[in-house]
């Protein structure tokens, strides 16, 4: 096989003009796709990421006092598929800086969840400790660290900064959470369910509604991001359709050119393939040789096109499409180039040695 690869490289060198032309076609096509569709896909991902951060996967249940919604709902949701995170919050308990009486009060909520890390808390939270967002720490007069707060219940507990701010809990700011263990009997005022993807918001809303089991349904309100999820789906579909169409057109055009070049080369070198057949080369070897030539120059063109496009994007401050897109584009280009070169390769392998070597 190594000898065949060496022969393919030698053949490419002997036909430098066609090799350079094929390289330029592939490199130009790859660069054009990355600079157009690649940038569009990168922008699409940024837009969709922004929508996701805004809470396109959230379902929020608000329960008034006396509604009968308890933490038993969490146990019922544990077996539901398509749920990324679920948490329940108690009624608000006011608290203020234990060492600064003039500081304003902030709302503290007990949090019941099996995954506190999803809201910026450690996997094993400290007992009798509240975790505060930056805005809550500023209100408490603790902008640079921890402290203690006095609650209206008479308790005094420690406060430490939360690891990160959570976008889907932005409506609860200033946010102070104290993780608590659920027995299934604690009454809660808010439940937040996060779907694994926006398309699951609508069906999960029906599931949440059926599993709540409130004593007084009229005191329960369910709000969702369904409209935002639908908007996300529309944006994703429109942008993806444009990008796919452009990629198909450019890759198809480049593949046709590559196939035409290979067909021309086979015609020009028909006597060379005839001599190879006369010297004992099999038809499969000739096909392999032609396809290897195509593969080598295509790989070189892909590398050149990717390098040029990335350099231009970096220099211009453009969005990078990501290596997943580049890898998929490269694989598509190689496959298309090999398929369009298959017919010329088969034609080259069917050259009759006697006919091609006959001297007029």
TORKOLFI-449372 format. One record per residue (C-alpha): x, y, z; residue number from 0; residue in three letters. Coordinates in steps of 0.1 Angstrom, whole numbers, plus 5000, padded with zeros to 4 digits. Each point is the difference from the previous one (the first is absolute). Layout:
<rec u="X" v="Y" w="Z" k="NUM" r="ala"/>
...
This chain:
<rec u="5000" v="5000" w="5000" k="0" r="unk"/>
<rec u="5029" v="5024" w="5008" k="1" r="unk"/>
<rec u="5013" v="4994" w="4965" k="2" r="unk"/>
<rec u="4966" v="5009" w="4985" k="3" r="unk"/>
<rec u="5000" v="5032" w="5021" k="4" r="unk"/>
<rec u="5034" v="5009" w="4988" k="5" r="unk"/>
<rec u="4990" v="4994" w="4964" k="6" r="unk"/>
<rec u="4969" v="5022" w="5004" k="7" r="unk"/>
<rec u="5022" v="5028" w="5014" k="8" r="unk"/>
<rec u="5024" v="4996" w="4971" k="9" r="unk"/>
<rec u="4971" v="5002" w="4975" k="10" r="unk"/>
<rec u="4987" v="5032" w="5016" k="11" r="unk"/>
<rec u="5035" v="5015" w="4997" k="12" r="unk"/>
<rec u="5002" v="4991" w="4963" k="13" r="unk"/>
<rec u="4967" v="5018" w="4993" k="14" r="unk"/>
<rec u="5007" v="5031" w="5021" k="15" r="unk"/>
<rec u="4976" v="5023" w="4981" k="16" r="unk"/>
<rec u="4969" v="4978" w="5006" k="17" r="unk"/>
<rec u="5011" v="4993" w="5036" k="18" r="unk"/>
<rec u="5003" v="5037" w="5008" k="19" r="unk"/>
<rec u="4966" v="5008" w="4983" k="20" r="unk"/>
<rec u="4983" v="4972" w="5020" k="21" r="unk"/>
<rec u="5016" v="5013" w="5032" k="22" r="unk"/>
<rec u="4988" v="5035" w="4994" k="23" r="unk"/>
<rec u="4965" v="4989" w="4992" k="24" r="unk"/>
<rec u="4997" v="4980" w="5033" k="25" r="unk"/>
<rec u="5018" v="5026" w="5021" k="26" r="unk"/>
<rec u="4978" v="5028" w="4985" k="27" r="unk"/>
<rec u="4968" v="4980" w="5006" k="28" r="unk"/>
<rec u="5009" v="4992" w="5036" k="29" r="unk"/>
<rec u="5010" v="5036" w="5008" k="30" r="unk"/>
<rec u="4968" v="5013" w="4983" k="31" r="unk"/>
<rec u="4978" v="4976" w="5021" k="32" r="unk"/>
<rec u="5017" v="5009" w="5033" k="33" r="unk"/>
<rec u="4999" v="5037" w="4993" k="34" r="unk"/>
<rec u="4963" v="4999" w="4991" k="35" r="unk"/>
<rec u="4981" v="4970" w="5014" k="36" r="unk"/>
<rec u="5026" v="4995" w="5028" k="37" r="unk"/>
<rec u="4996" v="5036" w="5012" k="38" r="unk"/>
<rec u="4962" v="4997" w="4997" k="39" r="unk"/>
<rec u="5000" v="4968" w="5021" k="40" r="unk"/>
<rec u="5023" v="5016" w="5026" k="41" r="unk"/>
<rec u="4976" v="5030" w="5002" k="42" r="unk"/>
<rec u="4970" v="4976" w="5002" k="43" r="unk"/>
<rec u="5016" v="4981" w="5030" k="44" r="unk"/>
<rec u="5006" v="5034" w="5017" k="45" r="unk"/>
<rec u="4964" v="5010" w="4995" k="46" r="unk"/>
<rec u="4986" v="4967" w="5012" k="47" r="unk"/>
<rec u="5024" v="5000" w="5029" k="48" r="unk"/>
<rec u="4987" v="5034" w="5010" k="49" r="unk"/>
<rec u="4964" v="4988" w="4998" k="50" r="unk"/>
<rec u="5008" v="4969" w="5020" k="51" r="unk"/>
<rec u="5016" v="5021" w="5027" k="52" r="unk"/>
<rec u="4968" v="5021" w="5001" k="53" r="unk"/>
<rec u="4981" v="4970" w="5011" k="54" r="unk"/>
<rec u="4985" v="4984" w="4970" k="55" r="unk"/>
<rec u="4999" v="4967" w="5018" k="56" r="unk"/>
<rec u="4984" v="5010" w="5033" k="57" r="unk"/>
<rec u="4966" v="4992" w="5016" k="58" r="unk"/>
<rec u="4992" v="5020" w="5031" k="59" r="unk"/>
<rec u="4972" v="4991" w="5025" k="60" r="unk"/>
<rec u="4989" v="5027" w="5025" k="61" r="unk"/>
<rec u="4979" v="4987" w="5029" k="62" r="unk"/>
<rec u="4983" v="5024" w="5023" k="63" r="unk"/>
<rec u="4998" v="4992" w="5038" k="64" r="unk"/>
<rec u="4974" v="4973" w="5006" k="65" r="unk"/>
<rec u="5003" v="4985" w="4965" k="66" r="unk"/>
<rec u="5013" v="4967" w="5014" k="67" r="unk"/>
<rec u="5030" v="4996" w="4977" k="68" r="unk"/>
<rec u="5027" v="4981" w="5019" k="69" r="unk"/>
<rec u="5035" v="4986" w="4994" k="70" r="unk"/>
<rec u="4983" v="4967" w="4992" k="71" r="unk"/>
<rec u="4998" v="5013" w="4965" k="72" r="unk"/>
<rec u="5038" v="4996" w="4997" k="73" r="unk"/>
<rec u="4997" v="4963" w="5006" k="74" r="unk"/>
<rec u="4973" v="4997" w="4974" k="75" r="unk"/>
<rec u="5021" v="5019" w="4974" k="76" r="unk"/>
<rec u="5031" v="4978" w="5007" k="77" r="unk"/>
<rec u="4988" v="4973" w="4975" k="78" r="unk"/>
<rec u="4990" v="5024" w="4972" k="79" r="unk"/>
<rec u="5023" v="5000" w="4970" k="80" r="unk"/>
<rec u="5011" v="5032" w="4982" k="81" r="unk"/>
<rec u="5006" v="5020" w="5032" k="82" r="unk"/>
<rec u="5033" v="5016" w="5004" k="83" r="unk"/>
<rec u="4994" v="5015" w="5035" k="84" r="unk"/>
<rec u="4972" v="5005" w="5024" k="85" r="unk"/>
<rec u="5000" v="5019" w="5033" k="86" r="unk"/>
<rec u="4975" v="5013" w="5025" k="87" r="unk"/>
<rec u="5002" v="5032" w="5021" k="88" r="unk"/>
<rec u="4984" v="5008" w="5033" k="89" r="unk"/>
<rec u="4981" v="5031" w="5010" k="90" r="unk"/>
<rec u="5022" v="5031" w="5003" k="91" r="unk"/>
<rec u="5017" v="5006" w="5034" k="92" r="unk"/>
<rec u="5014" v="5035" w="5004" k="93" r="unk"/>
<rec u="5035" v="5005" w="5014" k="94" r="unk"/>
<rec u="5025" v="5027" w="5005" k="95" r="unk"/>
<rec u="5037" v="5003" w="5008" k="96" r="unk"/>
<rec u="5005" v="4989" w="5036" k="97" r="unk"/>
<rec u="5028" v="5025" w="5004" k="98" r="unk"/>
<rec u="4985" v="5029" w="4981" k="99" r="unk"/>
<rec u="4965" v="5009" w="5011" k="100" r="unk"/>
<rec u="4997" v="5028" w="4975" k="101" r="unk"/>
<rec u="5004" v="4976" w="4970" k="102" r="unk"/>
<rec u="4967" v="4993" w="4982" k="103" r="unk"/>
<rec u="4983" v="4966" w="5003" k="104" r="unk"/>
<rec u="5003" v="4974" w="4973" k="105" r="unk"/>
<rec u="4977" v="4970" w="4993" k="106" r="unk"/>
<rec u="5014" v="4966" w="5009" k="107" r="unk"/>
<rec u="4985" v="4968" w="4986" k="108" r="unk"/>
<rec u="5006" v="4964" w="5010" k="109" r="unk"/>
<rec u="5009" v="4979" w="4970" k="110" r="unk"/>
<rec u="4990" v="4964" w="4995" k="111" r="unk"/>
<rec u="5017" v="4982" w="4972" k="112" r="unk"/>
<rec u="5021" v="4969" w="4993" k="113" r="unk"/>
<rec u="5025" v="5020" w="4979" k="114" r="unk"/>
<rec u="5011" v="5033" w="5017" k="115" r="unk"/>
<rec u="5030" v="5004" w="4976" k="116" r="unk"/>
<rec u="4975" v="5011" w="4972" k="117" r="unk"/>
<rec u="4994" v="5032" w="5019" k="118" r="unk"/>
<rec u="5036" v="5008" w="5009" k="119" r="unk"/>
<rec u="5001" v="4982" w="5034" k="120" r="unk"/>
<rec u="5025" v="4973" w="5010" k="121" r="unk"/>
<rec u="4991" v="4964" w="4996" k="122" r="unk"/>
<rec u="5000" v="4997" w="5038" k="123" r="unk"/>
<rec u="4988" v="5033" w="5014" k="124" r="unk"/>
<rec u="5009" v="5010" w="5035" k="125" r="unk"/>
<rec u="4973" v="4996" w="5026" k="126" r="unk"/>
<rec u="4982" v="5031" w="5013" k="127" r="unk"/>
<rec u="5018" v="5021" w="4974" k="128" r="unk"/>
<rec u="4984" v="5022" w="4974" k="129" r="unk"/>
<rec u="5015" v="5007" w="4966" k="130" r="unk"/>
<rec u="4996" v="5035" w="4986" k="131" r="unk"/>
<rec u="5003" v="5015" w="4965" k="132" r="unk"/>
<rec u="5022" v="5031" w="4995" k="133" r="unk"/>
<rec u="4970" v="5023" w="4999" k="134" r="unk"/>
<rec u="4988" v="4986" w="5033" k="135" r="unk"/>
<rec u="5034" v="5003" w="5016" k="136" r="unk"/>
<rec u="5002" v="5036" w="4990" k="137" r="unk"/>
<rec u="4966" v="5007" w="5016" k="138" r="unk"/>
<rec u="5011" v="4982" w="5032" k="139" r="unk"/>
<rec u="5031" v="5021" w="5002" k="140" r="unk"/>
<rec u="5023" v="4970" w="4992" k="141" r="unk"/>
<rec u="5013" v="5008" w="4965" k="142" r="unk"/>
<rec u="5034" v="4983" w="5006" k="143" r="unk"/>
<rec u="4992" v="4969" w="5019" k="144" r="unk"/>
<rec u="4979" v="4982" w="5026" k="145" r="unk"/>
<rec u="4983" v="5009" w="5032" k="146" r="unk"/>
<rec u="4968" v="4992" w="5020" k="147" r="unk"/>
<rec u="4964" v="5010" w="4996" k="148" r="unk"/>
<rec u="4972" v="5001" w="5026" k="149" r="unk"/>
<rec u="4967" v="4986" w="4988" k="150" r="unk"/>
<rec u="4965" v="5011" w="5011" k="151" r="unk"/>
<rec u="4996" v="4965" w="5014" k="152" r="unk"/>
<rec u="5027" v="5008" w="5027" k="153" r="unk"/>
<rec u="5027" v="4979" w="4984" k="154" r="unk"/>
<rec u="5035" v="5013" w="4991" k="155" r="unk"/>
<rec u="5017" v="4982" w="4972" k="156" r="unk"/>
<rec u="5032" v="5004" w="4981" k="157" r="unk"/>
<rec u="5001" v="5013" w="4964" k="158" r="unk"/>
<rec u="5026" v="4992" w="4973" k="159" r="unk"/>
<rec u="5001" v="5010" w="4963" k="160" r="unk"/>
<rec u="4984" v="4977" w="4975" k="161" r="unk"/>
<rec u="5024" v="4987" w="4973" k="162" r="unk"/>
<rec u="4981" v="5014" w="4970" k="163" r="unk"/>
<rec u="4970" v="5020" w="4991" k="164" r="unk"/>
<rec u="4971" v="4979" w="4986" k="165" r="unk"/>
<rec u="4982" v="5015" w="4970" k="166" r="unk"/>
<rec u="4967" v="4982" w="5004" k="167" r="unk"/>
<rec u="4998" v="5013" w="5036" k="168" r="unk"/>
<rec u="5005" v="5036" w="4991" k="169" r="unk"/>
<rec u="4964" v="5009" w="5009" k="170" r="unk"/>
<rec u="5008" v="4990" w="5036" k="171" r="unk"/>
<rec u="5028" v="5025" w="5005" k="172" r="unk"/>
<rec u="5014" v="5010" w="5025" k="173" r="unk"/>
<rec u="5004" v="4962" w="5004" k="174" r="unk"/>
<rec u="5008" v="4984" w="5034" k="175" r="unk"/>
<rec u="4996" v="4962" w="5001" k="176" r="unk"/>
<rec u="5003" v="4977" w="5030" k="177" r="unk"/>
<rec u="5001" v="4963" w="4989" k="178" r="unk"/>
<rec u="4977" v="4978" w="5020" k="179" r="unk"/>
<rec u="4992" v="4963" w="5002" k="180" r="unk"/>
<rec u="4965" v="4991" w="4987" k="181" r="unk"/>
<rec u="4977" v="4976" w="5019" k="182" r="unk"/>
<rec u="4972" v="5003" w="4974" k="183" r="unk"/>
<rec u="4978" v="5020" w="5024" k="184" r="unk"/>
<rec u="5015" v="5035" w="4998" k="185" r="unk"/>
<rec u="4977" v="5026" w="4983" k="186" r="unk"/>
<rec u="5016" v="5020" w="4972" k="187" r="unk"/>
<rec u="4992" v="5032" w="4982" k="188" r="unk"/>
<rec u="5020" v="4996" w="4968" k="189" r="unk"/>
<rec u="5010" v="4970" w="4979" k="190" r="unk"/>
<rec u="5024" v="5003" w="4970" k="191" r="unk"/>
<rec u="5003" v="4972" w="4974" k="192" r="unk"/>
<rec u="5026" v="5003" w="4973" k="193" r="unk"/>
<rec u="4995" v="4978" w="4969" k="194" r="unk"/>
<rec u="5029" v="4984" w="4982" k="195" r="unk"/>
<rec u="4992" v="5019" w="4968" k="196" r="unk"/>
<rec u="4975" v="5027" w="4990" k="197" r="unk"/>
<rec u="4978" v="4976" w="4980" k="198" r="unk"/>
<rec u="4991" v="4981" w="5032" k="199" r="unk"/>
<rec u="4985" v="5030" w="5018" k="200" r="unk"/>
<rec u="4965" v="4995" w="4988" k="201" r="unk"/>
<rec u="4996" v="4963" w="5008" k="202" r="unk"/>
<rec u="5018" v="5004" w="5033" k="203" r="unk"/>
<rec u="4976" v="5027" w="5010" k="204" r="unk"/>
<rec u="4972" v="4975" w="4997" k="205" r="unk"/>
<rec u="5019" v="4976" w="5021" k="206" r="unk"/>
<rec u="5008" v="5026" w="5027" k="207" r="unk"/>
<rec u="4964" v="5010" w="5001" k="208" r="unk"/>
<rec u="4988" v="4965" w="5006" k="209" r="unk"/>
<rec u="5026" v="4992" w="5026" k="210" r="unk"/>
<rec u="4996" v="5031" w="5022" k="211" r="unk"/>
<rec u="4969" v="4987" w="5018" k="212" r="unk"/>
<rec u="4992" v="5033" w="5018" k="213" r="unk"/>
<rec u="4972" v="5002" w="5025" k="214" r="unk"/>
<rec u="4988" v="5032" w="4984" k="215" r="unk"/>
<rec u="5008" v="5001" w="4963" k="216" r="unk"/>
<rec u="4987" v="5036" w="4997" k="217" r="unk"/>
<rec u="5030" v="5011" w="5022" k="218" r="unk"/>
<rec u="5025" v="4986" w="4976" k="219" r="unk"/>
<rec u="5014" v="5017" w="4969" k="220" r="unk"/>
<rec u="5022" v="4984" w="4974" k="221" r="unk"/>
<rec u="5021" v="5022" w="4977" k="222" r="unk"/>
<rec u="5022" v="4986" w="4972" k="223" r="unk"/>
<rec u="5025" v="5012" w="4974" k="224" r="unk"/>
<rec u="4980" v="4983" w="4973" k="225" r="unk"/>
<rec u="4998" v="5031" w="4978" k="226" r="unk"/>
<rec u="5037" v="5005" w="5003" k="227" r="unk"/>
<rec u="5006" v="4963" w="4992" k="228" r="unk"/>
<rec u="4979" v="5003" w="4969" k="229" r="unk"/>
<rec u="5019" v="5031" w="4989" k="230" r="unk"/>
<rec u="5032" v="4981" w="5006" k="231" r="unk"/>
<rec u="4988" v="4972" w="4977" k="232" r="unk"/>
<rec u="4991" v="5024" w="4973" k="233" r="unk"/>
<rec u="5033" v="5018" w="5001" k="234" r="unk"/>
<rec u="5019" v="4967" w="5000" k="235" r="unk"/>
<rec u="4980" v="4987" w="4970" k="236" r="unk"/>
<rec u="5004" v="5031" w="4979" k="237" r="unk"/>
<rec u="5037" v="5004" w="5006" k="238" r="unk"/>
<rec u="5008" v="4963" w="4996" k="239" r="unk"/>
<rec u="4981" v="4998" w="4967" k="240" r="unk"/>
<rec u="5020" v="5029" w="4985" k="241" r="unk"/>
<rec u="5033" v="4986" w="5012" k="242" r="unk"/>
<rec u="4993" v="4964" w="4987" k="243" r="unk"/>
<rec u="4989" v="5013" w="4966" k="244" r="unk"/>
<rec u="5032" v="5020" w="4995" k="245" r="unk"/>
<rec u="5022" v="4972" w="5012" k="246" r="unk"/>
<rec u="4984" v="4975" w="4976" k="247" r="unk"/>
<rec u="5003" v="5024" w="4970" k="248" r="unk"/>
<rec u="5036" v="5008" w="5006" k="249" r="unk"/>
<rec u="5011" v="4965" w="5008" k="250" r="unk"/>
<rec u="4980" v="4987" w="4970" k="251" r="unk"/>
<rec u="5016" v="5025" w="4976" k="252" r="unk"/>
<rec u="5035" v="4992" w="5013" k="253" r="unk"/>
<rec u="4994" v="4963" w="4997" k="254" r="unk"/>
<rec u="4988" v="5003" w="4964" k="255" r="unk"/>
<rec u="5032" v="5020" w="4991" k="256" r="unk"/>
<rec u="5022" v="4974" w="5017" k="257" r="unk"/>
<rec u="4982" v="4972" w="4981" k="258" r="unk"/>
<rec u="5004" v="5019" w="4967" k="259" r="unk"/>
<rec u="5037" v="5005" w="5007" k="260" r="unk"/>
<rec u="5005" v="4963" w="5008" k="261" r="unk"/>
<rec u="4982" v="4990" w="4968" k="262" r="unk"/>
<rec u="5022" v="5023" w="4980" k="263" r="unk"/>
<rec u="5031" v="4986" w="5016" k="264" r="unk"/>
<rec u="4989" v="4964" w="4994" k="265" r="unk"/>
<rec u="4995" v="5008" w="4963" k="266" r="unk"/>
<rec u="5034" v="5017" w="4997" k="267" r="unk"/>
<rec u="5018" v="4972" w="5018" k="268" r="unk"/>
<rec u="4982" v="4971" w="4984" k="269" r="unk"/>
<rec u="5032" v="4986" w="4985" k="270" r="unk"/>
<rec u="5017" v="5001" w="5035" k="271" r="unk"/>
<rec u="4971" v="4980" w="5015" k="272" r="unk"/>
<rec u="5003" v="4976" w="4970" k="273" r="unk"/>
<rec u="5037" v="4994" w="5006" k="274" r="unk"/>
<rec u="4992" v="4993" w="5037" k="275" r="unk"/>
<rec u="4974" v="4975" w="4990" k="276" r="unk"/>
<rec u="5025" v="4984" w="4975" k="277" r="unk"/>
<rec u="5026" v="4997" w="5029" k="278" r="unk"/>
<rec u="4975" v="4981" w="5021" k="279" r="unk"/>
<rec u="4981" v="5027" w="5020" k="280" r="unk"/>
<rec u="4965" v="4989" w="5009" k="281" r="unk"/>
<rec u="4969" v="5020" w="4995" k="282" r="unk"/>
<rec u="4995" v="5004" w="5037" k="283" r="unk"/>
<rec u="5036" v="5014" w="5003" k="284" r="unk"/>
<rec u="4993" v="5026" w="4973" k="285" r="unk"/>
<rec u="4968" v="5011" w="5017" k="286" r="unk"/>
<rec u="5018" v="5002" w="5034" k="287" r="unk"/>
<rec u="5028" v="5021" w="4984" k="288" r="unk"/>
<rec u="4976" v="5025" w="4985" k="289" r="unk"/>
<rec u="4979" v="5003" w="5032" k="290" r="unk"/>
<rec u="5032" v="5004" w="5020" k="291" r="unk"/>
<rec u="5011" v="5029" w="4979" k="292" r="unk"/>
<rec u="4966" v="5016" w="5005" k="293" r="unk"/>
<rec u="5001" v="4994" w="5037" k="294" r="unk"/>
<rec u="5035" v="5014" w="5005" k="295" r="unk"/>
<rec u="4994" v="5032" w="4981" k="296" r="unk"/>
<rec u="4965" v="5004" w="5016" k="297" r="unk"/>
<rec u="5015" v="4997" w="5035" k="298" r="unk"/>
<rec u="5027" v="5026" w="4991" k="299" r="unk"/>
<rec u="4973" v="5023" w="4987" k="300" r="unk"/>
<rec u="4979" v="4996" w="5032" k="301" r="unk"/>
<rec u="5030" v="5008" w="5022" k="302" r="unk"/>
<rec u="5008" v="5030" w="4979" k="303" r="unk"/>
<rec u="4964" v="5013" w="4999" k="304" r="unk"/>
<rec u="4994" v="4995" w="5038" k="305" r="unk"/>
<rec u="5033" v="5017" w="5008" k="306" r="unk"/>
<rec u="4993" v="5030" w="4977" k="307" r="unk"/>
<rec u="4964" v="5004" w="5013" k="308" r="unk"/>
<rec u="5009" v="4998" w="5036" k="309" r="unk"/>
<rec u="5028" v="5025" w="4995" k="310" r="unk"/>
<rec u="4975" v="5024" w="4983" k="311" r="unk"/>
<rec u="4975" v="4995" w="5028" k="312" r="unk"/>
<rec u="5025" v="5006" w="5027" k="313" r="unk"/>
<rec u="5014" v="5031" w="4983" k="314" r="unk"/>
<rec u="4965" v="5014" w="4995" k="315" r="unk"/>
<rec u="4987" v="4991" w="5034" k="316" r="unk"/>
<rec u="4973" v="4977" w="4986" k="317" r="unk"/>
<rec u="4982" v="4971" w="5017" k="318" r="unk"/>
<rec u="5017" v="4966" w="4997" k="319" r="unk"/>
<rec u="4976" v="4973" w="4988" k="320" r="unk"/>
<rec u="5015" v="4973" w="5023" k="321" r="unk"/>
<rec u="5020" v="4968" w="4992" k="322" r="unk"/>
<rec u="4968" v="4979" w="4998" k="323" r="unk"/>
<rec u="4989" v="5020" w="4969" k="324" r="unk"/>
<rec u="5034" v="5000" w="4985" k="325" r="unk"/>
<rec u="5004" v="4962" w="5005" k="326" r="unk"/>
<rec u="4966" v="4994" w="4985" k="327" r="unk"/>
<rec u="5007" v="5022" w="4970" k="328" r="unk"/>
<rec u="5034" v="4984" w="4994" k="329" r="unk"/>
<rec u="4984" v="4965" w="5001" k="330" r="unk"/>
<rec u="4973" v="5011" w="4976" k="331" r="unk"/>
<rec u="5025" v="5015" w="4976" k="332" r="unk"/>
<rec u="5022" v="4969" w="5000" k="333" r="unk"/>
<rec u="4970" v="4977" w="4994" k="334" r="unk"/>
<rec u="4986" v="5021" w="4972" k="335" r="unk"/>
<rec u="5034" v="5003" w="4983" k="336" r="unk"/>
<rec u="5006" v="4962" w="5002" k="337" r="unk"/>
<rec u="4965" v="4993" w="4986" k="338" r="unk"/>
<rec u="5004" v="5023" w="4971" k="339" r="unk"/>
<rec u="5035" v="4985" w="4993" k="340" r="unk"/>
<rec u="4987" v="4965" w="5001" k="341" r="unk"/>
<rec u="4987" v="5000" w="4964" k="342" r="unk"/>
<rec u="5033" v="5013" w="4985" k="343" r="unk"/>
<rec u="5019" v="4975" w="5021" k="344" r="unk"/>
<rec u="4979" v="4971" w="4987" k="345" r="unk"/>
<rec u="5004" v="5012" w="4964" k="346" r="unk"/>
<rec u="5038" v="5001" w="5005" k="347" r="unk"/>
<rec u="5000" v="4965" w="5013" k="348" r="unk"/>
<rec u="4981" v="4987" w="4969" k="349" r="unk"/>
<rec u="5026" v="5012" w="4975" k="350" r="unk"/>
<rec u="5010" v="4972" w="4977" k="351" r="unk"/>
<rec u="5038" v="4996" w="5000" k="352" r="unk"/>
<rec u="5003" v="4989" w="4964" k="353" r="unk"/>
<rec u="4978" v="5028" w="4987" k="354" r="unk"/>
<rec u="5017" v="5027" w="5020" k="355" r="unk"/>
<rec u="5036" v="4988" w="4992" k="356" r="unk"/>
<rec u="4993" v="4995" w="4962" k="357" r="unk"/>
<rec u="5022" v="5022" w="4979" k="358" r="unk"/>
<rec u="4981" v="5016" w="4971" k="359" r="unk"/>
